[in-house]
Amino acid sequence: MLKKGYIQVYTGNGKGKTTAALGLALRAAGRGLRTYIGQFMKGQPSGELKALEALDGRVIVKQYGRSAPVHLSVSPGAQDISLAQRGLDRAAEAMRSEQYDIIVLDEVTVALRFGLLTVEALVDFIKLKPERVELVITGRYAPKQIIEMADLVTEMREVKHYYQNGVGAREGIEQ
């Protein structure tokens, strides 16, 4: 159990935000801490989900998104908004349950950008954080208000990426 938990934000256009949060969860599991990860806008199977199953329940991942990605060019539907709201509600329940030392809201800032959640709803969530819980927020487009509330902010900056050369997401590397 942590004596004091902080608020961390991993943002920016570079690769590695979710990976950093998962690395933290893995490190915490090795020290006997429990992590709840709520993944927003994700509903696809991935290698990390399979790997985390082996951690004997120390890391729980719940997905709050459809299997098809949401795009900015298409207005999100009621189902997308409902899933995101349910994700925030479930993460709040997990945070208040005292069962978890770390709460990760993966891609929640992207959900804000797409209009699935409001900045006010996330601010209210952050204000609910118990003193001993570590809160990790990931995703591009972290709003200034969330950055100001955070204790640690890391911005991943893309310098070069093979996606620019037409390389798609690879199993075991990006998914």
C-alpha positions as CSV (number, residue, x, y, z in Angstrom):
1,M,0.0,0.0,0.0
2,L,1.3,3.5,-0.9
3,K,1.5,6.1,1.8
4,K,1.0,8.9,-0.7
5,G,-0.2,8.7,-4.3
6,Y,0.5,11.2,-7.0
7,I,-1.1,12.2,-10.3
8,Q,0.8,11.3,-13.4
9,V,0.0,12.3,-17.0
10,Y,1.6,10.7,-20.1
11,T,0.7,12.7,-23.1
12,G,2.0,13.9,-26.5
13,N,2.0,12.7,-30.1
14,G,4.8,10.1,-29.6
15,K,4.6,6.4,-29.0
16,G,4.8,5.0,-25.5
17,K,2.1,6.5,-23.3
18,T,0.1,3.2,-22.7
19,T,3.4,1.3,-22.7
20,A,4.7,3.5,-19.9
21,A,1.5,3.0,-17.8
22,L,1.7,-0.8,-18.4
23,G,5.3,-0.8,-17.3
24,L,4.4,1.0,-14.1
25,A,1.6,-1.6,-13.5
26,L,4.1,-4.4,-14.1
27,R,6.6,-2.9,-11.7
28,A,3.9,-2.3,-9.1
29,A,2.7,-5.9,-9.4
30,G,6.3,-7.1,-8.7
31,R,6.1,-5.2,-5.4
32,G,2.7,-6.6,-4.5
33,L,0.6,-3.5,-5.5
34,R,-2.7,-3.8,-7.3
35,T,-3.6,-1.8,-10.4
36,Y,-6.9,-1.1,-12.2
37,I,-6.6,0.0,-15.8
38,G,-9.6,1.4,-17.6
39,Q,-8.9,1.6,-21.3
40,F,-11.0,4.2,-23.1
41,M,-11.9,3.9,-26.8
42,K,-10.3,0.4,-26.9
43,G,-12.2,-2.8,-27.3
44,Q,-9.7,-4.9,-29.3
45,P,-7.7,-7.8,-28.0
46,S,-4.0,-7.1,-27.5
47,G,-0.8,-8.8,-26.4
48,E,-0.6,-6.9,-23.2
49,L,-4.1,-8.1,-22.1
50,K,-3.0,-11.7,-22.5
51,A,0.2,-11.1,-20.6
52,L,-1.5,-9.3,-17.7
53,E,-3.8,-12.3,-17.1
54,A,-0.7,-14.1,-15.8
55,L,-0.2,-11.6,-12.9
56,D,-2.7,-13.4,-10.7
57,G,-5.2,-10.5,-10.5
58,R,-2.7,-7.8,-9.5
59,V,-3.4,-5.9,-12.7
60,I,-7.1,-5.7,-13.8
61,V,-7.9,-4.3,-17.3
62,K,-11.3,-3.3,-18.4
63,Q,-12.0,-1.9,-21.9
64,Y,-14.6,0.8,-22.5
65,G,-14.7,1.0,-26.3
66,R,-16.0,-0.7,-29.3
67,S,-13.9,-3.1,-31.4
68,A,-14.0,-0.6,-34.2
69,P,-11.9,2.6,-33.7
70,V,-13.5,6.0,-33.3
71,H,-12.3,8.7,-35.8
72,L,-12.5,12.5,-35.4
73,S,-13.9,12.7,-38.9
74,V,-17.1,10.9,-37.8
75,S,-19.1,12.1,-34.8
76,P,-19.0,9.6,-32.0
77,G,-22.3,7.9,-31.4
78,A,-24.3,7.4,-28.3
79,Q,-22.8,4.0,-27.7
80,D,-19.3,5.6,-27.6
81,I,-20.3,8.2,-25.1
82,S,-22.1,5.6,-23.0
83,L,-19.1,3.3,-22.9
84,A,-16.7,6.2,-21.9
85,Q,-19.1,7.4,-19.2
86,R,-19.4,3.8,-17.9
87,G,-15.6,3.5,-17.9
88,L,-15.2,6.6,-15.8
89,D,-17.9,5.5,-13.4
90,R,-16.3,2.0,-13.0
91,A,-12.8,3.5,-12.5
92,A,-14.3,5.8,-9.8
93,E,-15.8,2.7,-8.1
94,A,-12.5,0.9,-8.3
95,M,-10.7,3.9,-6.9
96,R,-13.1,4.2,-3.9
97,S,-13.0,0.4,-3.3
98,E,-9.6,0.5,-1.6
99,Q,-8.7,-2.6,-3.5
100,Y,-6.3,-0.8,-5.9
101,D,-3.1,1.2,-5.3
102,I,-2.9,2.5,-8.8
103,I,-5.7,3.6,-11.2
104,V,-4.8,4.1,-14.8
105,L,-7.2,5.9,-17.2
106,D,-5.7,4.9,-20.5
107,E,-6.5,7.2,-23.5
108,V,-8.9,9.2,-21.4
109,T,-7.6,12.5,-22.8
110,V,-8.4,11.3,-26.3
111,A,-11.9,10.5,-25.1
112,L,-12.1,14.1,-24.0
113,R,-10.9,15.3,-27.4
114,F,-13.5,13.2,-29.1
115,G,-16.3,14.6,-26.9
116,L,-17.0,11.3,-25.2
117,L,-16.3,12.9,-21.8
118,T,-16.0,16.4,-20.5
119,V,-12.9,18.0,-18.9
120,E,-15.2,18.8,-15.9
121,A,-16.0,15.1,-15.5
122,L,-12.3,14.2,-15.4
123,V,-11.5,17.1,-13.0
124,D,-14.3,15.8,-10.7
125,F,-12.9,12.3,-11.0
126,I,-9.4,13.6,-10.0
127,K,-10.8,15.4,-7.0
128,L,-12.2,12.0,-5.7
129,K,-8.7,10.5,-5.6
130,P,-7.9,9.2,-2.2
131,E,-4.5,10.3,-0.7
132,R,-2.8,6.9,-1.0
133,V,-3.9,6.1,-4.6
134,E,-1.6,6.8,-7.6
135,L,-3.5,8.1,-10.6
136,V,-2.1,7.7,-14.1
137,I,-3.8,9.5,-17.1
138,T,-2.7,8.7,-20.6
139,G,-3.5,10.0,-24.1
140,R,-2.7,12.7,-26.6
141,Y,-4.2,16.2,-26.2
142,A,-4.0,16.4,-22.3
143,P,-5.9,19.7,-21.5
144,K,-4.1,22.4,-19.6
145,Q,-6.4,22.0,-16.6
146,I,-5.4,18.4,-16.2
147,I,-1.7,19.1,-16.7
148,E,-2.0,21.7,-13.9
149,M,-3.6,19.2,-11.5
150,A,-0.9,16.7,-12.2
151,D,2.3,16.1,-10.1
152,L,4.2,14.5,-12.9
153,V,3.7,15.2,-16.7
154,T,5.7,13.4,-19.4
155,E,5.2,14.4,-23.0
156,M,6.1,11.7,-25.6
157,R,7.3,13.6,-28.7
158,E,7.4,11.8,-32.0
159,V,10.8,12.5,-33.8
160,K,10.5,9.7,-36.4
161,H,8.1,6.8,-36.8
162,Y,7.9,3.9,-39.3
163,Y,4.1,4.5,-39.7
164,Q,5.2,7.4,-41.9
165,N,6.6,4.8,-44.3
166,G,3.4,2.8,-44.4
167,V,4.3,0.3,-41.7
168,G,1.1,-0.7,-39.9
169,A,0.6,-1.8,-36.3
170,R,2.5,-5.0,-35.7
171,E,1.4,-7.9,-33.4
172,G,3.5,-8.0,-30.3
173,I,4.9,-4.5,-30.8
174,E,1.9,-2.1,-31.2
175,Q,-0.9,-4.5,-30.4
